Amino acid sequence: MLVITIQVDAPHGSAQGLKERIAMDLERYGRVKVTSIEEEAPVYRQMEFGDAPIQRRGNR
């Protein structure tokens, strides 16, 4: 038996369709069983304005 792990950069919420498509494509090589699917939520950076302390240079 061959175990394959695949990471796909696809739109959020498309795991079910991708799982079916990949399984159908691999069936030509033998019996396929999908054992697990994990979908990671997108990570967004958050910027803060006005809360950071202002660093000033000394007078010269």
C-alpha positions in Angstrom: 0.0 0.0 0.0 1.1 3.5 -0.8 0.3 6.4 1.5 0.3 9.9 -0.1 0.1 13.2 1.8 -0.9 16.2 -0.3 -1.0 19.9 0.5 -3.1 22.1 -1.8 -3.3 25.9 -1.7 -7.0 26.2 -2.6 -9.9 28.5 -1.7 -11.3 28.1 1.8 -14.3 25.7 1.8 -13.3 23.6 -1.2 -12.0 20.6 0.7 -14.9 18.2 -0.1 -14.7 18.8 -3.9 -10.9 18.5 -4.0 -11.0 15.3 -2.0 -13.5 13.7 -4.4 -11.6 14.9 -7.5 -8.2 13.7 -6.2 -9.6 10.3 -5.2 -11.3 9.8 -8.6 -8.0 10.7 -10.4 -6.1 8.1 -8.2 -8.6 5.3 -8.7 -7.0 4.4 -12.1 -4.0 3.1 -10.1 -6.1 0.9 -7.6 -8.5 1.1 -4.7 -8.4 4.5 -3.0 -9.5 5.3 0.6 -9.3 8.8 1.9 -8.4 8.6 5.6 -8.3 12.2 6.7 -8.9 15.7 5.5 -7.7 18.8 7.4 -8.7 22.3 6.3 -6.7 25.2 7.9 -8.4 28.5 8.2 -6.6 31.4 6.6 -4.4 33.5 8.9 -4.7 37.2 8.7 -2.2 39.7 10.1 -3.6 42.4 12.3 -2.1 45.9 12.3 -2.4 48.2 15.3 -2.3 52.0 14.8 -1.9 54.5 17.6 -1.1 52.1 20.4 2.6 51.8 19.8 4.8 54.1 21.8 6.5 56.9 19.8 10.3 56.8 19.8 11.8 60.2 19.4 15.4 61.1 18.7 17.3 63.3 21.2 18.1 66.9 20.2 21.6 67.4 18.9 
